[in-house]
Amino acid sequence: MATTIAKTQTINKDRRVKSAGVGFFFLSAFYVVYCARPEDWLTLLAVLPLAKITGVCAFLAFLVSAGRSKRKFKDLPVESHYLLALILTLVLSSLLSPVWPGGALSRTMDFAKVYVAWVLTFLLVTDLAKFRRIVFIQAASVPVICLLSIIKGGDRPRLDGVLGGIYSNPNDLAFAIVLSLPFCLMFLLTAKGAFRKVLWAAGMLVMAKALFMTASRGGFITLVVAGGVCLWRFGVKGKRPALIVITGLVVAILFAVQGGTLKDRFASIWTDRSQLDTREEARAQDSYEQRQFLMQRAVECIEHYPILGIGTRNFETYSTVWREVHMTYLQITAEGGIVALILYLMFFGKGFANLRRLLKRKDLGPEVDLFTGALYSSLVGFVVGALFSPEAYQFFPFFAVAYTSALYAYVQEGDKAKAAAPAPVRQGASPAYVRVDRVPLNT
């Protein structure tokens, strides 16, 4: 009887492993398509709707993995409920939109794929090997994207429209670069062998060059903030002073060699229009004034539709100039209402809460500590960068919160395993013998 039970448990465990393997494969495929956009640089794949295919496969993996992975749906953390509530709020906002209900609902459904990816990430990324692989996909994809952008569109101003999707706009490309740089640095520090270290270092140089070529003012400010946090965690607290010196030299050289357009765009902010010297400065001044107008227009939109907003990505139509407001917090409030903003902030607040708990620990080991530092730097970069870019629906920040939740759950599971482990038997003592204090008799 005991043998039969043991065999049944083994079979069930094998089935869980296989189903988790299928789910993790499709999850990885979804990350590759979203982060690397192979259809933009492989002509044969351009005719295939890869995003839809992998999205459907990820959803099927979501169904297959239900109840079969190590973690169950009942283990989902509260931040997953905030994300689901945010999506449902956007659905309701779209259905009641005073601008374009059909378009808003379609875009909300497209954004809703992030929930499937988020839940799958939490359910299936249950050990450091899987965690490392998923983060690796994002970290390795962005340098490849930057290299392709430089090769294909090096002569195009600000790399505008070289690739599609989340990398088509130079500000979005800069944002993706800054959010991924801490992960690349983490892999550089943990890489084994000189060749791998050189590859990661070269990838980061390409990313930095592409960032300066975008001439994104918000991207550069985000780089300074996120880079400062990263250097504090890895350089100062990690006792790597050479990292700080090398990073400072690289940024200074790139700014001197490649930062002309970026300097012109910054100069336009405080220079009178009559004193602008270059066409790029004039463009930057126009962009600055337009952003001021869009922010005012967003505030007006919130005043008129404060509860549920005007529907996902409908602000471009409402703006009268077909532009997004370049501030994520205004974007989500104008399109989803104050309810959506509260859920949005609560969701990312839980990501920081997970990291704070991990940062307080001194027993996590070097790899988990580096993961935590990279995630903290990336999320701080997002919070700052969101002040200058319309990134409410980009998946990278949501992925970062999923990483924090999966990593925190992994640490908690390790704590439970240690607590449940039997106490070690002292050497020389019989396992069957339990020592008790001698009690004098006849007293």
LOSE-153648 format. One record per residue (C-alpha): residue number from 1; residue in three letters; x, y, z. Coordinates in nm, 3 decimals. Layout:
<rs>
i:aa:u:v:w
NUM:ala:X:Y:Z .
...
</rs>
This chain:
<rs>
i:aa:u:v:w
1:met:0.000:0.000:0.000 .
2:ala:0.277:0.242:0.095 .
3:thr:0.460:0.159:-0.228 .
4:thr:0.148:0.236:-0.435 .
5:ile:0.102:0.571:-0.262 .
6:ala:0.467:0.658:-0.320 .
7:lys:0.439:0.570:-0.691 .
8:thr:0.124:0.779:-0.725 .
9:gln:0.292:1.077:-0.561 .
10:thr:0.591:1.041:-0.793 .
11:ile:0.367:1.028:-1.103 .
12:asn:0.176:1.336:-0.991 .
13:lys:0.501:1.520:-0.925 .
14:asp:0.632:1.428:-1.272 .
15:arg:0.311:1.557:-1.429 .
16:arg:0.345:1.886:-1.242 .
17:val:0.705:1.922:-1.360 .
18:lys:0.611:1.852:-1.723 .
19:ser:0.317:2.093:-1.720 .
20:ala:0.533:2.358:-1.556 .
21:gly:0.795:2.293:-1.824 .
22:val:0.541:2.351:-2.104 .
23:gly:0.409:2.661:-1.930 .
24:phe:0.757:2.798:-1.871 .
25:phe:0.849:2.737:-2.234 .
26:phe:0.555:2.942:-2.363 .
27:leu:0.614:3.206:-2.098 .
28:ser:0.975:3.236:-2.216 .
29:ala:0.853:3.258:-2.577 .
30:phe:0.618:3.541:-2.481 .
31:tyr:0.906:3.729:-2.316 .
32:val:1.127:3.678:-2.624 .
33:val:0.863:3.813:-2.862 .
34:tyr:0.779:4.110:-2.642 .
35:cys:1.135:4.205:-2.547 .
36:ala:1.331:4.114:-2.862 .
37:arg:1.065:4.173:-3.132 .
38:pro:1.218:3.921:-3.378 .
39:glu:0.958:4.010:-3.642 .
40:asp:1.127:4.351:-3.680 .
41:trp:1.466:4.215:-3.778 .
42:leu:1.389:3.870:-3.926 .
43:thr:1.198:3.922:-4.252 .
44:leu:1.053:3.572:-4.261 .
45:leu:0.884:3.625:-3.926 .
46:ala:0.730:3.959:-4.020 .
47:val:0.428:3.788:-4.179 .
48:leu:0.347:3.597:-3.862 .
49:pro:0.145:3.755:-3.579 .
50:leu:0.401:3.640:-3.322 .
51:ala:0.263:3.851:-3.040 .
52:lys:-0.085:3.699:-3.082 .
53:ile:0.052:3.346:-3.123 .
54:thr:0.266:3.361:-2.810 .
55:gly:-0.011:3.543:-2.625 .
56:val:-0.254:3.260:-2.701 .
57:cys:0.009:3.000:-2.612 .
58:ala:0.083:3.178:-2.287 .
59:phe:-0.288:3.180:-2.205 .
60:leu:-0.312:2.807:-2.281 .
61:ala:-0.008:2.752:-2.059 .
62:phe:-0.190:2.958:-1.798 .
63:leu:-0.480:2.709:-1.813 .
64:val:-0.255:2.401:-1.825 .
65:ser:-0.052:2.517:-1.528 .
66:ala:-0.357:2.590:-1.315 .
67:gly:-0.321:2.392:-0.995 .
68:arg:-0.027:2.190:-1.127 .
69:ser:0.267:2.415:-1.051 .
70:lys:0.449:2.433:-0.720 .
71:arg:0.259:2.753:-0.642 .
72:lys:-0.118:2.764:-0.660 .
73:phe:-0.362:3.038:-0.753 .
74:lys:-0.443:3.076:-0.386 .
75:asp:-0.079:3.177:-0.335 .
76:leu:-0.108:3.478:-0.566 .
77:pro:-0.002:3.792:-0.375 .
78:val:-0.220:4.095:-0.328 .
79:glu:-0.041:4.290:-0.603 .
80:ser:-0.182:4.047:-0.860 .
81:his:-0.532:4.138:-0.740 .
82:tyr:-0.447:4.507:-0.775 .
83:leu:-0.337:4.446:-1.134 .
84:leu:-0.656:4.253:-1.216 .
85:ala:-0.865:4.527:-1.057 .
86:leu:-0.678:4.786:-1.264 .
87:ile:-0.755:4.597:-1.586 .
88:leu:-1.122:4.558:-1.493 .
89:thr:-1.137:4.930:-1.416 .
90:leu:-0.992:5.007:-1.759 .
91:val:-1.250:4.775:-1.918 .
92:leu:-1.532:4.961:-1.745 .
93:ser:-1.374:5.295:-1.835 .
94:ser:-1.352:5.188:-2.199 .
95:leu:-1.713:5.068:-2.215 .
96:leu:-1.833:5.403:-2.074 .
97:ser:-1.584:5.611:-2.273 .
98:pro:-1.720:5.942:-2.405 .
99:val:-1.456:5.938:-2.681 .
100:trp:-1.419:5.593:-2.848 .
101:pro:-1.545:5.290:-2.653 .
102:gly:-1.457:5.029:-2.919 .
103:gly:-1.098:5.141:-2.966 .
104:ala:-1.040:5.178:-2.593 .
105:leu:-1.177:4.830:-2.521 .
106:ser:-0.958:4.674:-2.792 .
107:arg:-0.648:4.840:-2.647 .
108:thr:-0.744:4.734:-2.296 .
109:met:-0.770:4.372:-2.410 .
110:asp:-0.425:4.403:-2.565 .
111:phe:-0.287:4.542:-2.239 .
112:ala:-0.464:4.266:-2.041 .
113:lys:-0.207:4.015:-2.173 .
114:val:0.026:4.151:-1.908 .
115:tyr:-0.190:3.987:-1.640 .
116:val:-0.149:3.644:-1.798 .
117:ala:0.228:3.695:-1.823 .
118:trp:0.240:3.831:-1.468 .
119:val:0.053:3.540:-1.310 .
120:leu:0.249:3.284:-1.511 .
121:thr:0.574:3.447:-1.402 .
122:phe:0.474:3.418:-1.039 .
123:leu:0.341:3.061:-1.066 .
124:leu:0.623:2.914:-1.274 .
125:val:0.937:3.105:-1.173 .
126:thr:0.992:2.908:-0.854 .
127:asp:1.372:2.877:-0.839 .
128:leu:1.674:3.090:-0.913 .
129:ala:1.754:2.909:-1.239 .
130:lys:1.415:2.999:-1.390 .
131:phe:1.429:3.345:-1.239 .
132:arg:1.768:3.403:-1.395 .
133:arg:1.650:3.278:-1.736 .
134:ile:1.344:3.502:-1.750 .
135:val:1.538:3.812:-1.645 .
136:phe:1.813:3.713:-1.889 .
137:ile:1.566:3.726:-2.180 .
138:gln:1.484:4.089:-2.104 .
139:ala:1.841:4.188:-2.021 .
140:ala:1.988:4.027:-2.336 .
141:ser:1.713:4.146:-2.570 .
142:val:1.759:4.518:-2.517 .
143:pro:2.132:4.531:-2.618 .
144:val:2.042:4.336:-2.935 .
145:ile:1.760:4.582:-3.007 .
146:cys:1.998:4.876:-2.951 .
147:leu:2.262:4.728:-3.183 .
148:leu:2.003:4.668:-3.456 .
149:ser:1.865:5.019:-3.414 .
150:ile:2.213:5.169:-3.451 .
151:ile:2.295:4.956:-3.758 .
152:lys:1.960:5.004:-3.933 .
153:gly:1.895:5.365:-3.841 .
154:gly:2.223:5.521:-3.734 .
155:asp:2.162:5.811:-3.974 .
156:arg:1.802:5.863:-3.862 .
157:pro:1.746:6.149:-3.613 .
158:arg:1.709:6.011:-3.262 .
159:leu:1.658:5.652:-3.395 .
160:asp:1.294:5.746:-3.443 .
161:gly:1.084:5.465:-3.593 .
162:val:1.377:5.235:-3.675 .
163:leu:1.198:4.941:-3.510 .
164:gly:0.833:4.894:-3.421 .
165:gly:0.631:4.832:-3.109 .
166:ile:0.764:4.956:-2.779 .
167:tyr:1.093:5.063:-2.943 .
168:ser:0.951:5.283:-3.221 .
169:asn:0.951:5.606:-3.019 .
170:pro:1.296:5.730:-2.907 .
171:asn:1.167:5.814:-2.560 .
172:asp:1.020:5.464:-2.520 .
173:leu:1.346:5.309:-2.641 .
174:ala:1.543:5.516:-2.389 .
175:phe:1.301:5.413:-2.115 .
176:ala:1.342:5.043:-2.197 .
177:ile:1.721:5.084:-2.197 .
178:val:1.733:5.243:-1.853 .
179:leu:1.499:4.985:-1.698 .
180:ser:1.714:4.699:-1.833 .
181:leu:2.062:4.837:-1.759 .
182:pro:2.061:4.730:-1.389 .
183:phe:1.990:4.371:-1.494 .
184:cys:2.274:4.379:-1.749 .
185:leu:2.509:4.505:-1.479 .
186:met:2.394:4.228:-1.249 .
187:phe:2.474:3.965:-1.515 .
188:leu:2.809:4.129:-1.578 .
189:leu:2.901:4.100:-1.210 .
190:thr:2.786:3.737:-1.187 .
191:ala:2.920:3.620:-1.525 .
192:lys:3.178:3.341:-1.516 .
193:gly:3.471:3.382:-1.749 .
194:ala:3.626:3.683:-1.921 .
195:phe:3.442:3.626:-2.251 .
196:arg:3.095:3.653:-2.094 .
197:lys:3.197:3.958:-1.895 .
198:val:3.324:4.125:-2.212 .
199:leu:2.997:4.046:-2.391 .
200:trp:2.788:4.204:-2.115 .
201:ala:3.019:4.506:-2.096 .
202:ala:2.996:4.552:-2.474 .
203:gly:2.617:4.518:-2.459 .
204:met:2.596:4.789:-2.193 .
205:leu:2.817:5.019:-2.402 .
206:val:2.586:4.969:-2.700 .
207:met:2.285:5.045:-2.480 .
208:ala:2.448:5.363:-2.348 .
209:lys:2.536:5.476:-2.700 .
210:ala:2.180:5.413:-2.820 .
211:leu:2.044:5.605:-2.520 .
212:phe:2.251:5.911:-2.611 .
213:met:2.149:5.876:-2.977 .
214:thr:1.782:5.896:-2.878 .
215:ala:1.862:6.233:-2.714 .
216:ser:1.579:6.167:-2.471 .
217:arg:1.588:6.420:-2.188 .
218:gly:1.363:6.209:-1.970 .
219:gly:1.569:5.901:-2.050 .
220:phe:1.890:6.074:-1.945 .
221:ile:1.741:6.199:-1.617 .
222:thr:1.613:5.848:-1.549 .
223:leu:1.959:5.710:-1.626 .
224:val:2.120:5.944:-1.374 .
225:val:1.872:5.846:-1.099 .
226:ala:1.860:5.471:-1.167 .
227:gly:2.234:5.462:-1.235 .
228:gly:2.302:5.641:-0.908 .
229:val:2.096:5.388:-0.713 .
230:cys:2.264:5.104:-0.900 .
231:leu:2.614:5.233:-0.829 .
232:trp:2.525:5.284:-0.463 .
233:arg:2.404:4.926:-0.430 .
234:phe:2.671:4.755:-0.640 .
235:gly:2.961:5.000:-0.617 .
236:val:2.953:5.159:-0.270 .
237:lys:2.774:4.895:-0.061 .
238:gly:2.916:4.615:-0.276 .
239:lys:3.267:4.758:-0.231 .
240:arg:3.346:4.787:-0.603 .
241:pro:3.502:5.135:-0.636 .
242:ala:3.639:5.051:-0.982 .
243:leu:3.282:5.014:-1.106 .
244:ile:3.203:5.374:-1.007 .
245:val:3.516:5.513:-1.173 .
246:ile:3.468:5.319:-1.497 .
247:thr:3.098:5.410:-1.520 .
248:gly:3.174:5.779:-1.466 .
249:leu:3.442:5.777:-1.737 .
250:val:3.218:5.596:-1.989 .
251:val:2.925:5.834:-1.934 .
252:ala:3.152:6.140:-1.958 .
253:ile:3.310:6.017:-2.283 .
254:leu:2.976:5.927:-2.441 .
255:phe:2.828:6.261:-2.338 .
256:ala:3.123:6.442:-2.497 .
257:val:3.123:6.236:-2.818 .
258:gln:2.755:6.149:-2.868 .
259:gly:2.570:6.400:-2.653 .
260:gly:2.550:6.700:-2.885 .
261:thr:2.183:6.658:-2.969 .
262:leu:2.099:6.583:-2.607 .
263:lys:2.277:6.901:-2.491 .
264:asp:2.086:7.104:-2.750 .
265:arg:1.757:6.962:-2.632 .
266:phe:1.834:7.042:-2.269 .
267:ala:1.951:7.394:-2.362 .
268:ser:1.618:7.464:-2.529 .
269:ile:1.439:7.444:-2.193 .
270:trp:1.600:7.756:-2.049 .
271:thr:1.690:7.943:-2.371 .
272:asp:1.464:8.205:-2.526 .
273:arg:1.324:8.102:-2.864 .
274:ser:1.489:8.401:-3.037 .
275:gln:1.831:8.278:-2.919 .
276:leu:1.803:7.917:-3.038 .
277:asp:2.095:7.834:-3.266 .
278:thr:2.012:7.497:-3.421 .
279:arg:1.713:7.329:-3.580 .
280:glu:1.727:7.060:-3.310 .
281:glu:1.703:7.323:-3.038 .
282:ala:1.395:7.467:-3.209 .
283:arg:1.239:7.122:-3.231 .
284:ala:1.314:7.058:-2.865 .
285:gln:1.157:7.391:-2.770 .
286:asp:0.845:7.303:-2.969 .
287:ser:0.835:6.965:-2.795 .
288:tyr:0.871:7.130:-2.454 .
289:glu:0.585:7.373:-2.522 .
290:gln:0.370:7.095:-2.663 .
291:arg:0.423:6.886:-2.352 .
292:gln:0.313:7.177:-2.135 .
293:phe:-0.005:7.205:-2.342 .
294:leu:-0.070:6.830:-2.319 .
295:met:-0.027:6.829:-1.942 .
296:gln:-0.278:7.116:-1.912 .
297:arg:-0.513:6.928:-2.143 .
298:ala:-0.476:6.613:-1.928 .
299:val:-0.563:6.807:-1.613 .
300:glu:-0.874:6.941:-1.786 .
301:cys:-0.967:6.587:-1.887 .
302:ile:-0.933:6.466:-1.527 .
303:glu:-1.151:6.754:-1.407 .
304:his:-1.428:6.657:-1.650 .
305:tyr:-1.399:6.276:-1.612 .
306:pro:-1.242:6.218:-1.269 .
307:ile:-1.376:5.875:-1.173 .
308:leu:-1.327:5.649:-1.477 .
309:gly:-1.154:5.873:-1.730 .
310:ile:-1.203:5.855:-2.107 .
311:gly:-1.079:5.504:-2.190 .
312:thr:-0.745:5.336:-2.262 .
313:arg:-0.526:5.533:-2.506 .
314:asn:-0.810:5.772:-2.591 .
315:phe:-0.620:6.079:-2.474 .
316:glu:-0.452:6.117:-2.816 .
317:thr:-0.795:6.185:-2.965 .
318:tyr:-0.902:6.405:-2.674 .
319:ser:-0.580:6.609:-2.689 .
320:thr:-0.677:6.764:-3.030 .
321:val:-0.313:6.728:-3.144 .
322:trp:-0.298:6.345:-3.155 .
323:arg:-0.028:6.319:-2.891 .
324:glu:0.006:6.134:-2.560 .
325:val:0.067:6.326:-2.241 .
326:his:0.431:6.273:-2.148 .
327:met:0.367:6.182:-1.786 .
328:thr:0.255:5.833:-1.690 .
329:tyr:0.062:5.937:-1.381 .
330:leu:-0.145:6.190:-1.574 .
331:gln:-0.189:5.939:-1.856 .
332:ile:-0.336:5.664:-1.637 .
333:thr:-0.557:5.914:-1.450 .
334:ala:-0.692:6.081:-1.764 .
335:glu:-0.767:5.749:-1.935 .
336:gly:-0.865:5.532:-1.638 .
337:gly:-0.972:5.786:-1.378 .
338:ile:-0.866:5.835:-1.018 .
339:val:-0.967:5.477:-0.936 .
340:ala:-0.714:5.347:-1.190 .
341:leu:-0.441:5.576:-1.055 .
342:ile:-0.494:5.451:-0.698 .
343:leu:-0.475:5.086:-0.809 .
344:tyr:-0.171:5.164:-1.025 .
345:leu:0.015:5.323:-0.732 .
346:met:-0.087:5.045:-0.492 .
347:phe:0.041:4.784:-0.738 .
348:phe:0.387:4.938:-0.770 .
349:gly:0.391:5.019:-0.400 .
350:lys:0.370:4.645:-0.329 .
351:gly:0.670:4.591:-0.553 .
352:phe:0.872:4.830:-0.339 .
353:ala:0.736:4.668:-0.023 .
354:asn:0.864:4.329:-0.141 .
355:leu:1.207:4.478:-0.207 .
356:arg:1.222:4.652:0.129 .
357:arg:1.163:4.321:0.304 .
358:leu:1.437:4.158:0.098 .
359:leu:1.683:4.443:0.148 .
360:lys:1.650:4.410:0.525 .
361:arg:1.767:4.048:0.510 .
362:lys:2.136:3.975:0.560 .
363:asp:2.119:3.602:0.488 .
364:leu:2.003:3.590:0.125 .
365:gly:2.332:3.508:-0.043 .
366:pro:2.519:3.712:-0.306 .
367:glu:2.303:3.618:-0.608 .
368:val:1.968:3.703:-0.447 .
369:asp:2.122:4.021:-0.309 .
370:leu:2.232:4.126:-0.658 .
371:phe:1.889:4.044:-0.802 .
372:thr:1.729:4.257:-0.531 .
373:gly:1.961:4.551:-0.593 .
374:ala:1.900:4.540:-0.969 .
375:leu:1.522:4.526:-0.922 .
376:tyr:1.530:4.817:-0.679 .
377:ser:1.735:5.028:-0.923 .
378:ser:1.503:4.943:-1.212 .
379:leu:1.185:5.028:-1.019 .
380:val:1.330:5.356:-0.891 .
381:gly:1.418:5.437:-1.251 .
382:phe:1.061:5.366:-1.354 .
383:val:0.910:5.588:-1.083 .
384:val:1.129:5.879:-1.197 .
385:gly:1.106:5.808:-1.569 .
386:ala:0.727:5.792:-1.546 .
387:leu:0.733:6.166:-1.476 .
388:phe:0.864:6.231:-1.828 .
389:ser:0.719:5.955:-2.047 .
390:pro:0.377:5.801:-2.128 .
391:glu:0.462:5.448:-2.014 .
392:ala:0.141:5.343:-1.837 .
393:tyr:0.093:5.038:-2.060 .
394:gln:0.450:4.926:-2.121 .
395:phe:0.505:4.578:-1.982 .
396:phe:0.862:4.617:-1.850 .
397:pro:0.763:4.786:-1.519 .
398:phe:0.493:4.523:-1.461 .
399:phe:0.750:4.250:-1.528 .
400:ala:0.977:4.409:-1.266 .
401:val:0.703:4.386:-1.001 .
402:ala:0.642:4.022:-1.102 .
403:tyr:1.013:3.958:-1.046 .
404:thr:0.993:4.109:-0.696 .
405:ser:0.691:3.895:-0.609 .
406:ala:0.846:3.573:-0.741 .
407:leu:1.177:3.642:-0.566 .
408:tyr:1.012:3.726:-0.236 .
409:ala:0.798:3.410:-0.256 .
410:tyr:1.112:3.206:-0.329 .
411:val:1.281:3.343:-0.016 .
412:gln:0.970:3.277:0.194 .
413:glu:0.953:2.920:0.067 .
414:gly:1.316:2.873:0.162 .
415:asp:1.242:3.000:0.513 .
416:lys:0.953:2.754:0.549 .
417:ala:1.171:2.466:0.427 .
418:lys:1.438:2.550:0.682 .
419:ala:1.183:2.575:0.961 .
420:ala:1.034:2.237:0.870 .
421:ala:1.371:2.061:0.845 .
422:pro:1.446:1.823:1.137 .
423:ala:1.702:1.940:1.389 .
424:pro:2.048:1.785:1.331 .
425:val:2.147:1.498:1.561 .
426:arg:2.462:1.558:1.765 .
427:gln:2.759:1.355:1.658 .
428:gly:2.802:1.041:1.867 .
429:ala:2.448:1.043:1.998 .
430:ser:2.202:0.765:1.918 .
431:pro:1.910:0.887:1.700 .
432:ala:1.668:0.688:1.915 .
433:tyr:1.802:0.828:2.240 .
434:val:1.649:1.145:2.377 .
435:arg:1.844:1.312:2.654 .
436:val:1.652:1.426:2.960 .
437:asp:1.785:1.605:3.263 .
438:arg:1.845:1.380:3.559 .
439:val:1.590:1.422:3.833 .
440:pro:1.692:1.311:4.181 .
441:leu:1.466:1.048:4.332 .
442:asn:1.344:1.004:4.686 .
443:thr:1.366:1.370:4.772 .
</rs>
